[in-house]
Amino acid sequence: MIMYSIVPLDDIFNGIENNKPNQEIELNGVIMQVQPMNAYQAKVVRLISPNPQDYLNPAYSPGQIIYFQPQLQSK
């Protein structure tokens, strides 16, 4: 990637090391991309669902805080 800017790169990328990557989870049958806040809550970034009714649910709109119980995956 090439970026042409008069702004110093230190200002552009300030705080990027503190940025947590988004994760995909399934909650109540709805697949969504979330930004983890702590072990039991996350902020909805976007929905990944083929069901149009999921997009009409205000509980899953981007920016909403959701609470969930993390589940361990067995090997």
C-alpha positions as CSV (number, residue, x, y, z in Angstrom):
1,M,0.0,0.0,0.0
2,I,1.3,3.4,-0.9
3,M,0.0,6.4,1.0
4,Y,0.7,10.0,-0.1
5,S,0.0,12.5,2.6
6,I,1.4,15.6,4.2
7,V,0.4,14.3,7.6
8,P,3.3,12.4,9.4
9,L,2.9,8.7,9.5
10,D,3.2,8.8,13.3
11,D,0.0,10.8,13.4
12,I,-1.8,8.6,10.9
13,F,-1.0,5.3,12.6
14,N,-1.1,6.6,16.2
15,G,-2.7,3.9,18.4
16,I,-2.9,1.2,15.8
17,E,-1.1,-1.2,18.1
18,N,-4.0,-1.0,20.6
19,N,-6.6,-1.9,18.0
20,K,-8.2,-5.3,18.6
21,P,-9.1,-7.3,15.5
22,N,-12.8,-8.0,14.9
23,Q,-14.1,-11.5,15.4
24,E,-17.0,-13.4,13.9
25,I,-19.4,-15.0,16.4
26,E,-22.8,-16.6,16.2
27,L,-25.4,-15.3,18.7
28,N,-29.0,-16.7,18.7
29,G,-28.4,-18.1,15.2
30,V,-27.2,-14.7,13.8
31,I,-23.6,-14.5,12.5
32,M,-22.0,-11.1,13.1
33,Q,-18.7,-9.4,13.3
34,V,-18.0,-7.9,16.6
35,Q,-15.2,-5.9,18.3
36,P,-14.5,-7.5,21.7
37,M,-14.6,-5.1,24.7
38,N,-14.0,-7.7,27.4
39,A,-14.7,-11.4,28.0
40,Y,-18.5,-11.1,28.1
41,Q,-19.4,-8.1,25.9
42,A,-18.7,-6.9,22.5
43,K,-19.7,-4.1,20.1
44,V,-21.5,-5.1,16.9
45,V,-19.5,-4.1,13.8
46,R,-21.7,-5.7,11.1
47,L,-24.1,-8.5,10.5
48,I,-23.3,-11.4,8.2
49,S,-26.7,-13.0,7.8
50,P,-28.8,-14.1,4.8
51,N,-32.0,-13.4,6.8
52,P,-33.4,-9.9,6.2
53,Q,-35.3,-10.0,9.5
54,D,-32.0,-10.0,11.4
55,Y,-31.1,-6.6,9.9
56,L,-34.4,-5.2,11.2
57,N,-33.7,-6.2,14.8
58,P,-32.4,-3.1,16.6
59,A,-30.5,-5.4,19.1
60,Y,-28.1,-6.4,16.3
61,S,-27.6,-3.0,14.7
62,P,-24.0,-1.8,14.4
63,G,-22.7,0.0,17.5
64,Q,-24.9,-2.0,19.9
65,I,-23.3,-3.7,22.9
66,I,-24.1,-7.4,23.1
67,Y,-23.6,-9.6,26.1
68,F,-22.7,-13.3,25.6
69,Q,-21.2,-16.3,27.4
70,P,-18.0,-17.5,25.6
71,Q,-18.0,-21.2,24.8
72,L,-14.9,-23.3,24.6
73,Q,-14.4,-25.3,21.5
74,S,-13.4,-28.9,22.0
75,K,-10.8,-30.5,19.9
